Structure formats: C-alpha cells, structure tokens
Amino acid sequence: MPDTSPSSFDAIVIGAGAAGLFCAGIAGQLGLKVLLVDHAEKVAEKIRISGGGRCNFTNRELDPRQPHRHFLGENPHFCRSALARYTPQDFIALVQRHGIPFHEKHKGQLFGDRSSEDFIRMLLAECGAGGVTHWQPCTVQSVRHGSSGYELQTSRGAVRAPAVVIATGGLSIPKIGATDFGHRIAQQFGLRVVQPRPALVPLTFDGEAWAPFAQLAGLALPVRIATGQKKERIAFDEDLLFTHRGLSGPAVLQISSYWREGTPLLVDLAPGADLAHELLQAKARSRKLLANELAQWVPSRLADAWTGQDPAWQRPVNEAGDKALQQLAQRFSAWELVPTGTEGYRKAEVTAGGVDTKALSSQTLESRQPGLYFIGEVVDVTGWLGGYNFQWAWASAHACAQGLAATLRS
Ligand SMILES: Cc1cc2nc3c(=O)[nH]c(=O)nc-3n(C[C@H](O)[C@H](O)[C@H](O)COP(=O)(O)OP(=O)(O)OC[C@H]3O[C@@H](n4cnc5c(N)ncnc54)[C@H](O)[C@@H]3O)c2cc1C
C-alpha cells in the first residue's frame, strides 16, 4: 500500500518572497525541517522588480528606537523589537558575505550595483544551506488546525506541521502573484485585519481644475509636500513628478501612505524661496514676463502653466499689481489640491493595513492562534520608500525564525 499520510515538517512557510525566503533559510539553518510553498511560477518577483531592478534592500538611516519616524500602522512602535534585533547592519553583513556589490544612493538608501537577481540568489542559497524543501509553483487549498497541529491541502498533496508562517505579502501588483490569502487566513482564525489600502502609490486628479497641469506630464522638480491637520502634519522634501493622470515621484509616493481620501495636499513648489519678496523686488528692476521671472525658481513649463491660470499673472512683472504678485507667490508655495484617488494596487509599491499587530507577539510574530505566525507586508506595518519595507521583511522574518526555533526545539 502506498503511504498516503501527509508529509511532516517542523514549520511550513507560505510565500517565497522577501520575508518567506529569509525566514525559511534561517529556520532551516537553526535545525528545523522547513517547507516553503509559493503559488507563483517565478520566485520572488517583487524583489526582482524592486528598486528599478536593483533592489533597494535596506536603509542606513533606520533607527529602531524611533520606528514611527519611518513606519506607519495602527501601532508604529510594534516593529521596534524585531528591527532592533535584526538591523540594516546585520543584513549588510550578509550581503557582504555573499560578495554582492552595492552602493548608497540618497538618504541612506542602499542598492545593489548589478541586479536584484543577486539578492534572490543569495536568499535561495541561504535556504539551500538550511536544507529547506521548496515547492513552487504550489497552491495552498486549505489550512486547518487540529489535535496534531496544522494540516494543509496543497496542489502537491497534504502536509502537516506544528507551525505555519504566513508570508504572502500585500495586495499590490496582483499580476505578479499578490493575493489576499494572508488576510483571509487571519480572518479564518478570528484575527482582525486593519482595512488594507494602496500605499507608496501615485495620486490621480481629474476635472477642470487639473486641465492646466495635464500637459506637464514628465516634468519633475523638488518640492515640499504635506498632508494632515496642522498638529499632526506630515511633510516630505522630495522630487515631484507630473504624470498624465496626476502626480507621482518620491514626494507623492511618500505622502500617499499618509493621505486620506477627500483631504487636501499642500505643496510648496519653490521650497526655500521667499517668492513674494523676490517678485516684489523683481517688479522694481525687471520688465520680463512674470512667467519668465518665475522660471528662475522652477522649470519654465510649470511657470507658463501656472501663470496661465490667471490673466493678472500674464503680464510683465513691472506691470503686475502687488496683490497679484503676493497672491501668486502664496498659491505657489502653498498649492492646495485634493486628489480624486490613487492609481490603486496596480501601481502601489506596498499595501498599508493588514493583520492587526494587537493579535501578534512583537517578539516572535506568533499570533493569538498558537503556532500561526505572520511576517512581512501582510502585517499592519508599512515602511517609507527607501528600503524600509525590505528591512521590515528581513527583521520580522528573523524574529519569527528565532521564535520558531526556540518553541519547536524546547
Ligand atoms: C514595483 C515595486 C518596487 C519595490 N521596491 C522596493 C525597494 O526597492 N525597497 C523596498 O524596501 N521595498 C520595495 N518594494 C516593496 C517590497 O517589495 C515589499 O514590501 C516586500 O517584497 C514584502 O515582502 P513580503 O515577503 O512580505 O511579500 P512579497 O515579497 O510580496 O512575497 C509574497 C509572496 O507570497 C506569494 N503568495 C501570495 N499569495 C499566495 C498564495 N495564495 N499562495 C501561495 N503563495 C502566495 C507571492 O507569490 C509572493 O512570492 C517594492 C514593491 C514594488 C511593487
């Protein structure tokens, strides 16, 4: 008679992305018998496309003592423990051990010199060193918990383990395999999911008010962008990019994680310049068109589009009234605009929201449901642009693997 009993493992990790690969490798190297399962054809597609194909794998500016500076979620302090126990320096040391060349770009962001493939190969090698069994593509049809632990029905047969790690990520970029699997499993076991929403995502605008700016697609400039009420205002100094449908670029991606539907953004298009003072000075000595004066601080296409909004601004600066100049300067440095929406999960780099951190241990990422763990983006922890999301994936995976080893070997 053929043996039809399910294969047994110490832990089954579902999702072979950043967090799942890293967790499986460490747990395997700590002596656990690990199965890693993923439904996608190709391994770690998100790492492959990350950082423009070069993977912004961490950020040197991350301060685990102040996680709220670079992470959001209902409890931005939840990630402190994992981030403190596995730091950017720890991951950099691993990257160096694998001989992967990298460089720092902007504000502490570290990128591979060659390609994201280097990091995927490194993670697969770490899994190999841990003797991890890797089934991919493999679909998980059901997850049940009974007296003998967890039993999973998969497209490659039934498997059993005392622990299951959910590392299936968020909802962004469904065409490369993103699903709500993790959220559904959380709900199946009675764990709350904080309403997911697209984050690090371009914002869209429509209607007549946007018409003067639609022609600016492709234009980029440094700005200060802010959202929120005065007391809790969040601001970023980054580049803004005009697109066909609205705004993108690092400034907008960063602010999008904090922006709430129906609320305005405030953009200073000439940060650092006292535009009212400068224009009033120019009035005394120049006969140039106002658009040409403005073009000293911003690209001329933007200066033209901006002055085109009001006939009082379409004249030589020396002929413009003081009030018109002050109004132009005021609106230019505090451009208030209400996005109609976002480009959605199709374009979002991450998903904000996810499994409620109140249901998880910050030490091990185990949930209130014993033996069920959640790591990476599926959790309600969202990092800023710049390598913070990968560092959360590495750190939460590391904390989970340590927790698994401590529990399963005791
Ligand atoms: C275009 C883009 C660029 C990015 N660039 C960066 C960057 O440079 N730096 C940075 O820090 N972050 C970046 N991010 C974010 C980063 O990629 C994610 O935060 C990170 O990959 C999350 O890791 P994870 O392991 O939780 O999820 P993922 O890496 O998304 O892995 C989840 C895995 O689970 C699998 N899965 C999903 N559903 C199922 C299911 N039902 N059954 C089985 N398997 C399933 C998926 O196939 C996938 O392999 C980028 C994201 C995008 C979209």
The ligand as a Tripos MOL2 file, in Angstrom:
@<TRIPOS>MOLECULE
LIG
   53    58     1     0     0
SMALL
NO_CHARGES

@<TRIPOS>ATOM
      1 C1          7.4940   47.8790   -8.0110 C.3       1 LIG1
      2 C2          7.9170   47.6790   -6.5820 C.ar      1 LIG1
      3 C3          9.1790   48.1000   -6.1760 C.ar      1 LIG1
      4 C4          9.5640   47.9600   -4.8400 C.ar      1 LIG1
      5 N1         10.8190   48.3580   -4.4790 N.ar      1 LIG1
      6 C5         11.1940   48.2530   -3.1760 C.ar      1 LIG1
      7 C6         12.5160   48.6070   -2.7820 C.ar      1 LIG1
      8 O1         13.3700   48.9260   -3.6220 O.2       1 LIG1
      9 N2         12.8040   48.5630   -1.4500 N.ar      1 LIG1
     10 C7         11.9060   48.1390   -0.5000 C.ar      1 LIG1
     11 O2         12.2220   48.1140    0.6810 O.2       1 LIG1
     12 N3         10.6730   47.7280   -0.8680 N.ar      1 LIG1
     13 C8         10.3060   47.7640   -2.1730 C.ar      1 LIG1
     14 N4          9.0640   47.3430   -2.5430 N.ar      1 LIG1
     15 C9          8.2020   46.7260   -1.5140 C.3       1 LIG1
     16 C10         8.6880   45.2920   -1.2270 C.3       1 LIG1
     17 O3          8.8550   44.6160   -2.4600 O.3       1 LIG1
     18 C11         7.7080   44.5430   -0.3400 C.3       1 LIG1
     19 O4          7.3990   45.3030    0.7970 O.3       1 LIG1
     20 C12         8.3080   43.2030    0.0900 C.3       1 LIG1
     21 O5          8.5580   42.4080   -1.0480 O.3       1 LIG1
     22 C13         7.3630   42.4820    1.0320 C.3       1 LIG1
     23 O6          7.8900   41.2250    1.3000 O.3       1 LIG1
     24 P1          6.9360   40.0070    1.6360 P.3       1 LIG1
     25 O7          7.7910   38.8080    1.6850 O.co2     1 LIG1
     26 O8          6.0850   40.3360    2.7890 O.co2     1 LIG1
     27 O9          5.9580   39.8990    0.3850 O.3       1 LIG1
     28 P2          6.3500   39.5520   -1.1400 P.3       1 LIG1
     29 O10         7.7750   39.8280   -1.4030 O.co2     1 LIG1
     30 O11         5.3090   40.2370   -1.9480 O.co2     1 LIG1
     31 O12         6.1440   37.9790   -1.2280 O.3       1 LIG1
     32 C14         4.8870   37.3700   -1.0700 C.3       1 LIG1
     33 C15         4.9460   36.0290   -1.7460 C.3       1 LIG1
     34 O13         3.7530   35.3120   -1.4140 O.3       1 LIG1
     35 C16         3.2810   34.6590   -2.5700 C.3       1 LIG1
     36 N5          1.8450   34.4430   -2.4220 N.ar      1 LIG1
     37 C17         0.8670   35.3670   -2.4500 C.ar      1 LIG1
     38 N6         -0.3270   34.7570   -2.3280 N.ar      1 LIG1
     39 C18        -0.0930   33.4250   -2.2160 C.ar      1 LIG1
     40 C19        -0.9200   32.2970   -2.0780 C.ar      1 LIG1
     41 N7         -2.2640   32.4170   -2.0510 N.pl3     1 LIG1
     42 N8         -0.3430   31.0700   -2.0090 N.ar      1 LIG1
     43 C20         0.9990   30.9470   -2.0640 C.ar      1 LIG1
     44 N9          1.8390   31.9880   -2.2100 N.ar      1 LIG1
     45 C21         1.3000   33.2180   -2.2710 C.ar      1 LIG1
     46 C22         3.6310   35.5870   -3.7200 C.3       1 LIG1
     47 O14         3.7100   34.8690   -4.9350 O.3       1 LIG1
     48 C23         4.9880   36.1250   -3.2680 C.3       1 LIG1
     49 O15         6.0480   35.3570   -3.7560 O.3       1 LIG1
     50 C24         8.6700   47.4180   -3.8820 C.ar      1 LIG1
     51 C25         7.4180   46.9620   -4.3120 C.ar      1 LIG1
     52 C26         7.0450   47.0840   -5.6450 C.ar      1 LIG1
     53 C27         5.6920   46.5810   -6.0510 C.3       1 LIG1
@<TRIPOS>BOND
     1     1     2 1
     2     2     3 ar
     3     2    52 ar
     4     3     4 ar
     5     4     5 ar
     6     4    50 ar
     7     5     6 ar
     8     6     7 ar
     9     6    13 1
    10     7     8 2
    11     7     9 ar
    12     9    10 ar
    13    10    11 2
    14    10    12 ar
    15    12    13 ar
    16    13    14 ar
    17    14    15 1
    18    14    50 ar
    19    15    16 1
    20    16    17 1
    21    16    18 1
    22    18    19 1
    23    18    20 1
    24    20    21 1
    25    20    22 1
    26    22    23 1
    27    23    24 1
    28    24    25 2
    29    24    26 1
    30    24    27 1
    31    27    28 1
    32    28    29 2
    33    28    30 1
    34    28    31 1
    35    31    32 1
    36    32    33 1
    37    33    34 1
    38    33    48 1
    39    34    35 1
    40    35    36 1
    41    35    46 1
    42    36    37 ar
    43    36    45 ar
    44    37    38 ar
    45    38    39 ar
    46    39    40 ar
    47    39    45 ar
    48    40    41 1
    49    40    42 ar
    50    42    43 ar
    51    43    44 ar
    52    44    45 ar
    53    46    47 1
    54    46    48 1
    55    48    49 1
    56    50    51 ar
    57    51    52 ar
    58    52    53 1
@<TRIPOS>SUBSTRUCTURE
     1 LIG1         1 GROUP 0 **** ****
